Amino acid sequence: MGIISEVNERLRRARAELENNEIDALLVTNTKNLRYLTGRDTGRALIGRDNAFLWVKELYLDLYSELYSNEGYEFEVRIYEEGAIKKFINKSGIKRLGIENIGISEFNRLSREIKGELIPCNIPETLRAIKSRYEIKFLKKSADMAKKGMEKAHRVVKEGTRELDAVAEIEYEIRTLGSETPPFGEGMLLASGASGADIHAFAEMKRIRSGSPVVVDLGARYRGYYSDMTRTLVVGRLSKKEKDLLEFVENLELEAIDRVDVGTKASEIHKFVEEEMRKRGYKFYHSTGHGIGLDVHEIPNIGPNSEDVLRDGMVFTVEPGIYIPGEFGIRFEDMILLKRNKIEMLTR
């Protein structure tokens, strides 16, 4: 399936959601949602139940003419002019306009300018939670880059190496493999010793010491799709406490993945992990996992208060971790694909 047919299928699904929610049209401004629904991450889109419009700067009309001028492309593409979208919406008679999750000031501005009722919704994000074969192909490629990056981490994370030097080599490997950005856009996480107790610790200039668990959290991005995986590497000999907890967390991750099934509540996976940690006398400080795609974190949320239900076509992570301030941290994370009621591990 090419990008034209992929976009048209996404439009069909979006229109079905408009009808289900009794919304006349959806205004799309978020760059990731634009990329998902229009094929490019620029402009402003208005999707109605039987039409679709895209306003872009003249530059992009020329740059992306292969897509925008294709006869099969369902969007009517127009050159953006100040106030054009507001005027179009008000003249079209739209009574209920769906909008994305936006800030209060932006919502108030739209409320003043748009005649119809504004309906905040997460239709694009909900659609993005179910990956097509077209998307899965890119996610697998991104995951393969992450795996090779982790192989590099196993080679360079050693006693005496500065954390930032290890990161430089690992990120170089990932970019050389074809990643469009450094991991997660702002770079990977790497923390040794006591720094590992900080869930989102970036690397420092300090040197890795022997007898230290090292948390390595990395990913890649391919054709806009992210990957995410974490390993806790061992440098030297660990204490019995550290070895026992490392084995416990890694096994807990696999046990949680074994509980993944179509129709399972995401919150139930989290509750299982939380309870197993409680039995060991530890608190769990973050969600068990998250969806991944055009954003690093998206639906489903594998957390305690999540209302998400796991469905075929979802790609998400499972990442239990234990963090002991002043001592160390341990986390293992993998991307999994839930497809045809089966689990496929993308990062193992």
N, C-alpha and C positions, 0 to 999 in steps of 0.2 A: 504494500500500500504506500503510495507517494504522499507528499505533503498536502496536495490538493484534496485528495479523497479523505485524508486524515482530518483536515480542517472541516470539511463538509460533514463528516460524521460527528465531530464535536459540536458543530452548530446544531445538528439535528437533536442531539442529546440536550443541549442548552435550551432549545425551544420547548422540548418536552417538560423541562423543569420550570420554564416560564408559565406554561399552561397549568402545571400542577400547583404552582404557588399563586396563580391568578395575577401574574405580573404581565403588563403589556410589552415592556421592553427592558433591556439590561444595558446600562452604561458601563463600559469597561475602560479603566485608566491604568490599572496596575500593570507594570511591564511584563511580569511573569504570566499573568492572565491573558494579556494581549498576545504574547508569544503562543500560548496554548490555543487560543480561539481564532487568531488571525494568521498565524504562521510566522509573524515577526513581532519584535518587542518594542514597536514604536507606534505613535499615533493615539487616537481615541476611537473606540468602536461603540456602535449602538446596534444591538441585536434585538430585532422584533420577532414576532411569531411567524411572520412570512417574509421578512426582508432583513437585510444586514448592511450597515454602512460603516465605512472606515475613513477617518480624516487623517491625512498625513502631510508633513511638509513636502514641498515640491521636490526637494532633494531625494527623499526616500521613494517618491513615486518613480523617479528615474532609476535609483539604485536597485530597487526590488521589482522592476518592471516585469521580470520573468514570472514572478508570482502574481502580482497585482493585475497584469494584463492577460493572464490565462483565462480562456473562455470558461473553464470549469470552476473558476474561483467565484464563490457566491457573494462576496462582499462587493458593494458598489463603492469604489475608492474615489475620494474627493480630496482636493487640496485644502489644507487647513487654513482658515482665516479667523481672526479674532471674533468671538461671539457667534460663529457659524453654527456650532453644535447646539448652543442654548436656543437660538432662533428656530432651528430645525425641530427640536423637541417640542417647543411651545406651539409651533404651527401644526405639528402632527396630531395633536389631540390625545397624546399619551396621558392617561389618568394615573396609572401606577407604574412608576419607574424604579426598577431594581438598581441599586448601587452597591458597590463593594464596601468592605470595612474601611472606612476613612476616618480622619480626625474630626473633632468637633467643629473646628473653624471651617474646614472644607464643607462639612455637612450644612452648617449654617449658611454659608455662601450659596450653595446649591439650592437650599430651601428658599432663599430670597429670589433667585433667578429663574427657577423652574416652577411652572404653574401646577403641575401634577403632584401627587403624593409620592414622597421618596420612601422606598422600601429597602432598608439595609438587608443584605443577604450574602450568603457564601456559595452561591451557585457555581461559580468557576472553580473554587477550591474543592467543592464536593465532587465535581466532574473529574478533576485532576487526580483524585484519590484512586481511581480505577485506571490502571495503565493498559494501553493497547499493545499489540505485538510490535507495532512501530516504535513505541516508547521503550518497551522492555529490551529491545535490541540495543538501544543507546545506554540504558541503565546497566546492562551486562558488560558493555564495553568499558564504561566508567568504573564498574566494580573490578574488572580485570586490571585496570591501571592501579587502583588502590591496592590490590593484592600484591602487585609487583613492587609498589612503593613500600609495603610492609616487609617484603623480602629484603629490600634494601635496608630497612630499619634493623632487621636482625643482624645484618653485616656491620653496620656502623655504630650501633648503640653498644658501647663497651666502656670498660673502666678507663678513666682518664680523659675521655672525649668530652669536650664542652657540649652542653645541650644544644646550643644554637648552631654549632658546627655540624652536629648530627642532623638537625632539621634542614640545614642548607643542602646537604647531600641528598636527603630523602626527597625534599621538594624539587630539587633539580631533576631527580630521576622521574618523578611524576610528570613534570612539565615536558621533559624530553620524550616521554611516552605519548604525549599529545593532549594532556589536560589543558583546557582553555583558561584555567585560573589556578593559582595555588589552592591547596585544600581549603574548602569552605569560603573561598574568596579572600579571607584575611589571614590564612595560613593554618597549618596543622598545630595540634597540641602535643607537647612532649614534656613530661615532668618526672623527675627522678627523686627518690627518697621522700622526705617530708613534703615536698612540693606536690607530690601525687595526691595528697589529701584535698587539694584545691581542684574541684571538678573541672574547671575550665582554665587550667594553668597553661600559660604559654612558656616556651623554653626561655632559659636564662643563660648568662655567660658562665655559670658554674659548671664544674666538671662532674661527670657521673662517677659515683664511688662504688666500689665493690660491696656486695651485700645489699644491693638496692633494687627494689622493684621499680620499673620505669614504665609509666603509662604513655602509650603512643596512640594518638587518635588522629586519623588522617582520611583523606578521600581525594577524589578527582572530579573533573567535570568534562563531559563529552556531549557535544551537540546540545548543550544547555542542561544536561541531566547530571545530577550529583551522585556521588557514592560516599559511604561513611563506614568506617570500621575501626575497632580499637583492640589492641592487644596490650597485655602487661608483660613486658619482657624482663628476664632475670639476668642480672649482672653479678657474677660471683655466686657465693653461697648465701641463701636466705636463712633466716631463723625458722624454727619449727612453726611458730605462729604465722609467719608470712607464707610459708609453703602450704600450710593447711588452708589458709584463707584463699590463696590463689587457686588452689584446686577446687575449693568450695564454690567460688564465684564462677569459674569456667564451667563447672558441671551444672550450676544453677542456670546459667544462660541456656545451655542445651536442653535442660529439663523444661524451661519456660517455652522454648521453641517447640518442643514436643506437644505442648498444650495448645498450640495455634491450630485453629480449624475454622472453616467457613461457618459463620453464624455465632462465633464466640465473641463475647463482649470484650473489648480491649481492656477494660478496667479489671476483668477477671485475671488476665495475664499479670497485670501489675500487682494485684492483691496476692497472688500466689508468690511472687518474688518477695514482696514486702513481708509476708508471713514467714517465709523460710529464713529471711534475714533476722526477723524478730526472735525466732527460735534460737538463733546463734547469739542473740544479745546485741544486735546491731540495728541501727536505724537506716532507712533508705532515703536518700536526700533528693532524688530526681525521678522523673518518669522512666518507666522501663524501656520505652522506645518511642519512635516517631516515624511517620511516613516520610518518604524521600522521593524527590523527582526534580522538577524545575526549581524547587527550593530545598534546602537541606532539611528543614523541618516543615512538614505539612501533614494533612490528614492521612492516616488515623493517628490520634494521640493515644499512646499506650500508657495511660496515666490513671491515677486513683479516681478522678471525677469524670473521666471520659465517657461520653455517651456513644462513641463510635462502635460499630459492629464490624468485625473482620469479614471481608468479602473477597470473592475471586477477583484477581487482577491487582490487588493491593501489593505494594512493595514498601516494606518498613523495616526498622531496626529493632533488635532486642539487645539491651545493654545494662545488665545489673552491675552495680559497683559498690564497694565498701571503702569508706574514707575515714581514716583515724588521724585527727589533727596532731601535728608534731611527730608523726611516725611515718605513714605511707598511705598510698591509695592503690586500689586494684579495680580494674574494669575490663570486661570483655564485651565486644559488640560485633554483631554481624548483620548484614542486609539479607532479608529473605523475601522471596516471591511466593505469594499464595495464589496458585493457579490450578484450576480444575480440582480443587479440594486437596491439593498436594503442596508440600513445602519444597522449595528449591532454595538452597543456600547459595547466595551470589558472591559471598566473600570468603568461602572456604573451599 
